[in-house]
Amino acid sequence: MSLTDSAGARSRPIPKSIVTRALQGVRYAITGVAPDTWFGPMQPLAPMAPAEVAGRRFDYPTGYNLNYGPRAYEPVSFADLRALADNCDILRLVIETRKDQIEAQDWDIRPRKQPDGTRPRARQFASAIAAAKSFLACPDREHDFAQWTRAIAEEMFVIDATSLYKRRDRKGRVCAFEIIDGSTIAPRIDAWGRAPQPPDVAYQQILHGVPAADYARGSGFPGSSAPAQGPGLAQMTSDELIYYPRNTRPGHVYGQSPVEQIILTANIVLRRSLHQLAYYTDGNLTDAVFTAPTGWTGDQIHAWQTFWDSLFEGNLRARRHGTWVPEGTKYVPLKDIVLKDAFDEYLARIVCFCFSVSPQPFVAQVNRATAETAKAQATEEGLGPVLAWFKRLFDQLLQRHLGLAELEFVWIDDREMDPSSADTIDVADVKAGIRTINEVRMSRGLDPLPGGDRLMVATGAGYVPITQTTKPQAPAAKLAKSSHVDGASPVQSEARPGGRGSTLHR
């Protein structure tokens, strides 16, 4: 179609394809880079893929979801990680130590902080807190909280594929969080390499080598909340499976567990242990050669080698007997027998460092003060992040899946185990009004005392309840004898704003 302007000239519209190519050329041009730029970087090539590819999470293989086996594109399988954790003694001891430390922690449920930074009183949510504690006492309706937590820790430390299945009752209410073997769960990805949004399939459970069940993600996100309700009273999200790895990485769908991080070191430890075991099972002679008597033929040497191996291999009793050998046989050891050296300590330190556990039990004795400091530092640095991960997981269960949006899970700090230090802490807490006398007595298993339920603050005139703004008036005779810079009595000066007798707020 042609157009005619007022002067009678004819013009044609520019084809759309030409405009599109021109705009794309301008879009991908870098300002200041011209073809005649001296040794310049040149203009980048225009993208070959369509614009919808922008934002892809990683360069995943084509047909990623078709290779449905768990960790199909990872160098180490779930079976290898489990086998390594089960057969490497040092690695298993370190894992069990961390699990013991987690189990030893006390926990509680408390109200979350408000947007203004204040925290509501626990008594306002007493019924919801009681319901949450009752639910977590047996989260999967089979194991108690300690057993359930240890199983989650095992999944996180070994394969980092913690998977919880939301079991519902006939009314659709959440009644249990059952632990599923994470090695059977295969996450799926969408076109951008991310977990598919509901109602699409986000995870598949692989049983007997075939996809057995599909699971979808919820419409919410970790940390989201809704109006507080009792456990199981409402279906907060459509989540069917809670897949919660700890150490996620860009370019990978699966998490990286501590066992995978030291897989090479753990393999060396395992093979070194097998070498040491062979000393007691296969033979107690070090690598060596025997020089046969002069004149022996090859067949004679072979026959004697077979006879020699049959005497000692796998026969512990025969090794303790004397052995007759032909005259002229000479034993030439290639190396000394070494069952333990500094390399064993080096390997133990690497394994312990990965889990932030003190290597003191596996290394040579060091100064006691240094060892205690290192142990305390390892516990603080290693256990803290693990407990924080557990808190995030439990908060998600409470707030997102049980409808208790106003509550949060909290670990209680360990009390000092040394008796003298514990006494000092208890006395200081009572004097500062942090705890009551009966709270301290009950923590020690003692009966409460009448009147010991009030919070008191230690002052020069004795203990004063924190609800009392001024201290009791002293006798007139004592007031007359006392003096002060500004003429006020000590009681009056301490009771004014900012003084030691001012009101204390908790």
Secondary structure, 3 states (H helix, E strand, C coil): CCEECCCCCEECCCCHHHHHHHHHHHHCCCCCCCCCCCCCCCCCCCCCCCHHHCCCCCCCCCCHHHCCCCCCCCCCCHHHHHHHHHHCHHHHHHHHHHHHHHHCCEEEEEECCCCCCCCCCHHHHHHHHHHHHHHHCCCCCCCCHHHHHHHHHHHHHHCCCCEEEEEECCCCCEEEEEEECHHHEEECCCCCCCCCCCCCEEEEEEECCEEEEEEECCCCCCCCCCCCCCCCCCCCCCCCEEECCCCCCCCCCCCCCHHHHCHHHHHHHHHHHHHHHHHHHCCCCCCEEEECCCCCCHHHHHHHHHHHHHHHCCCCCHHHCCCCCCCCCEEEECCCCCCCCHHHHHHHHHHHHHHCCCCHHHCCCCCHHHHHHHHHHHHHHHHHHHHHHHHHHHHHHHHHHCCCCCEEEEEECCCCCCHHHHHHHHHHHHHCCCCCHHHHHHHCCCCCCCCCCCCEEEECCEEEECCCCCCCCCCHHHHHHCCCCCCCCHHHHHHCCCCCCCCCCC
